[in-house]
């Protein structure tokens, strides 16, 4: 089977849209550090793609220890950037309980995972995290400006204004599309079912799509406006180690 993901989709976009990249990087940094209030510790990135964000984090002194990426093409690119990369689906990678401080999914990687598998995966992450550890989900919400435009583009053949606008804020018409579009509230419900009780949200890219690359947008609290949103779940520091989350 041919790998549908090509690193050029992402690398070219990020090079040509530096302010969008910087805004999304700022959101990722805010999410995994809880707005600068914690060290990220031993960190795993799931669905990292080419490792471009992880490389930028490393330049800021935030080191990602392991990447899990199922695409052979993208995994190879991330590996070339010096990362320890496991080429696999997250649900197929065994990880010891309470061995990780931070897990993050950047770029809606969980949108390729069906609900039953995702619920099991969130329960696994709860077990894998140390008390006080965080799981960060960064997503394009379905009702956001970008989310609506991307979904509309699936149904439009040929040139359109939506396609023109998308080129200013999205990777490529050929970029593989995630199958599952879920709201932030839905993801929070899955995480609560998995054992998490503490939650934080931040957002960025709140401008109209055609203006998002004009300047680096700030990160603000909340999730109801941004085209890029972070939902962060923190494992209780006093977690009951006897609870069976399997």
C-alpha positions in Angstrom: 0.0 0.0 0.0 1.4 3.4 -1.0 2.0 5.8 1.9 -0.4 8.8 1.3 1.5 11.2 3.5 4.4 13.1 1.9 6.6 15.4 4.0 6.4 18.1 1.3 2.8 18.7 2.1 3.8 19.9 5.6 7.3 21.3 5.1 6.4 23.5 2.1 3.4 24.9 3.9 5.3 25.6 7.1 8.1 27.4 5.2 5.6 29.5 3.3 3.3 30.3 6.2 5.7 31.1 9.1 3.2 33.0 11.2 0.7 30.2 11.1 3.4 27.8 12.1 4.6 30.1 14.9 1.0 30.5 16.2 0.5 26.7 16.3 3.9 26.2 17.9 2.9 28.7 20.6 -0.3 26.8 21.3 1.6 23.5 21.5 4.2 25.0 23.9 1.4 26.5 26.1 -0.4 23.2 26.2 2.4 20.9 27.2 3.9 23.3 29.8 0.4 24.3 31.1 1.2 27.9 30.1 4.8 27.8 31.5 4.0 26.3 34.9 5.6 22.9 34.5 8.6 21.0 33.0 7.5 18.6 30.3 9.8 15.8 31.6 9.8 12.5 29.5 7.7 13.4 26.5 6.1 11.4 23.7 4.7 12.9 20.6 2.1 10.9 18.7 1.5 11.5 15.0 4.4 13.9 14.8 4.6 13.9 11.1 8.0 15.2 10.0 9.0 16.3 13.4 9.1 20.0 12.5 7.3 21.1 15.6 9.4 18.9 17.8 12.5 20.4 16.2 11.3 23.9 17.0 10.5 22.8 20.6 14.0 21.4 20.9 15.4 24.8 19.9 13.4 26.2 22.8 14.9 23.7 25.2 11.8 21.5 25.3 13.1 18.0 24.3 10.7 15.4 22.9 12.1 12.0 23.8 10.1 9.7 21.6 8.0 10.1 18.5 5.3 7.6 17.4 4.4 8.0 13.7 2.6 5.4 11.5 3.6 6.9 8.1 6.8 5.5 6.8 7.5 8.7 4.8 7.0 11.0 7.7 8.7 8.8 10.2 11.8 8.7 8.0 11.8 12.5 7.9 11.4 12.8 11.6 14.2 10.3 12.2 16.5 12.3 9.9 16.0 15.2 12.3 17.5 13.2 15.1 14.5 11.8 16.9 13.9 8.4 18.3 11.0 7.3 16.1 8.7 4.3 16.4 6.9 3.6 13.1 3.6 2.3 14.3 0.0 3.2 15.3 -0.2 4.5 18.9 -2.5 1.7 20.0 0.0 -0.9 18.9 2.9 0.5 21.0 3.3 -1.0 24.5 4.3 1.6 27.1 4.9 1.0 30.8 2.5 2.3 33.4 3.5 5.7 35.0 6.6 6.1 32.7 5.7 9.3 30.9 5.3 12.9 32.0 3.8 14.3 28.8 2.0 12.9 25.8 0.8 15.1 23.0 -1.0 14.8 19.6 -0.3 17.7 17.4 -2.4 18.3 14.2 -5.5 16.2 14.9 -3.8 12.9 14.6 -6.5 11.4 16.8 -9.0 12.3 14.1 -7.9 9.2 12.2 -8.8 6.9 15.1 -12.3 5.3 15.5 -14.1 6.0 18.8 -13.8 2.5 20.4 -10.0 2.4 19.8 -9.6 6.1 20.9 -11.4 5.4 24.2 -9.1 2.5 24.9 -6.1 4.6 23.9 -7.0 7.4 26.3 -7.4 4.8 29.1 -4.0 3.5 28.2 -2.5 7.0 28.3 -4.0 7.6 31.8 -2.1 4.5 33.0 1.1 5.4 31.2 1.2 8.9 32.6 2.9 9.6 35.9 0.7 11.4 38.5 0.6 15.0 37.5 1.4 14.1 33.8 -0.5 15.7 31.0 -2.1 14.5 27.7 -2.5 17.3 25.2 -4.8 17.1 22.1 -4.3 19.8 19.4 -7.1 19.9 16.9 -9.0 21.7 14.2 -12.5 21.7 15.6 -15.3 20.8 13.1 -17.3 24.0 13.6 -14.2 26.3 13.4 -13.7 28.4 10.3 -10.9 26.2 9.1 -12.8 23.0 10.0 -15.9 24.0 8.1 -13.8 25.1 5.1 -11.8 21.8 5.0 -15.0 19.7 5.2 -16.7 21.8 2.5 -13.7 21.3 0.2 -14.3 17.5 0.3 -17.5 18.0 -1.6 -16.4 20.7 -4.1 -14.9 19.6 -7.4 -12.7 22.0 -9.4 -11.7 25.5 -8.5 -13.8 27.5 -5.9 -13.4 30.4 -3.5 -13.3 27.9 -0.6 -10.3 26.2 -2.3 -8.6 29.6 -2.8 -9.1 30.5 0.8 -7.9 27.1 2.0 -4.6 27.5 0.2 -3.8 30.5 2.5 -4.4 28.5 5.7 -4.2 24.7 5.0 -1.6 22.3 3.7 -2.8 21.0 0.4 -5.9 19.8 -1.4 -4.1 16.5 -1.6 -3.3 16.2 2.1 -5.0 13.1 3.5 -8.1 14.1 5.4 -8.9 12.9 8.9 -12.0 10.7 8.9 -13.5 11.7 12.3 -14.5 15.3 13.2 -15.4 15.6 16.8 -16.1 18.6 19.1 -13.9 19.5 22.0 -16.7 18.5 24.4 -16.8 15.0 22.8 -13.1 14.6 23.4 -13.4 15.8 26.9 -16.1 13.1 27.5 -13.8 10.4 26.2 -11.0 11.6 28.5 -13.3 11.7 31.5 -14.3 8.1 30.7 -10.5 7.3 30.6 -10.0 8.6 34.2 -9.0 12.2 33.7 -10.6 14.9 35.8 -8.5 18.1 35.3 -8.8 20.0 32.0 -7.5 23.1 30.4 -8.2 24.7 27.0 -6.3 27.2 24.8 -6.8 28.4 21.3 -5.3 30.4 18.4 -5.8 31.3 14.7 -9.0 33.2 15.5 -8.8 35.5 12.4 -10.6 34.9 9.1 -8.5 32.3 7.2 -7.1 34.7 4.6 -5.5 36.9 7.4 -4.1 34.1 9.6 -0.6 34.4 8.2 -0.4 38.2 8.3 1.1 38.1 11.9 1.6 35.6 14.7 -1.6 35.3 16.6 -1.5 35.0 20.4 -2.6 32.0 22.4 -5.7 32.7 24.6 -7.7 30.6 26.9 -10.8 28.8 25.7 -11.8 26.7 22.7 -14.9 28.3 21.1 -13.3 30.7 18.6 -10.0 29.3 17.3 -9.3 27.3 14.2 -6.6 25.5 16.3 -7.5 24.4 19.8 -5.7 22.6 22.6 -7.5 20.4 25.1 -5.2 19.3 27.9 -6.0 16.6 30.5 -3.9 16.3 33.6 -3.7 13.1 35.6 -4.5 13.7 39.3 -1.3 14.0 41.4 -3.1 11.8 44.0 -4.4 9.3 41.5 -5.7 6.0 42.9 -3.2 3.4 41.7 -5.7 0.7 42.4 -8.3 1.9 39.8 -8.5 -0.5 36.9 -8.7 1.7 33.8 -8.4 -1.2 31.3 
